[in-house]
Amino acid sequence: MNTWCVYHLIHVRTPYQHIPKLVITDVPEGEEVTKELLERAGYRFGEINIAWANHILEEVDVKESPSDLVARIREGGVPRIAFDDLVAKARAPL
């Protein structure tokens, strides 16, 4: 099982800041979380009315991902959803 994250990238100063907005847990091996899946489930990310502006969606790897992102996820307080729940939410009737 893998963990994915949507995070806000603040890159106007160094060091860059990686602010997690949503953590997707229990993603099965070989599955991907997509922007379309998130949007169908009702999640929208962006800035100044620009969809996905300065927001990144990617798998989190404790060895490869930015250390401040990993630390912020571990601190808690970031909304989380399990992959199966995300898929169910995306497929739910309107």
ABEGO torsion letter per residue (X at the ends): XBBBBBBBBBAABOBBBBBBABBBBGBBBGBBBBAAAAAAAGBBBEBGGBBGBGBBBBBBBAAABBAAAAAAAAAEGBBBBBAAAAAAAAABBX
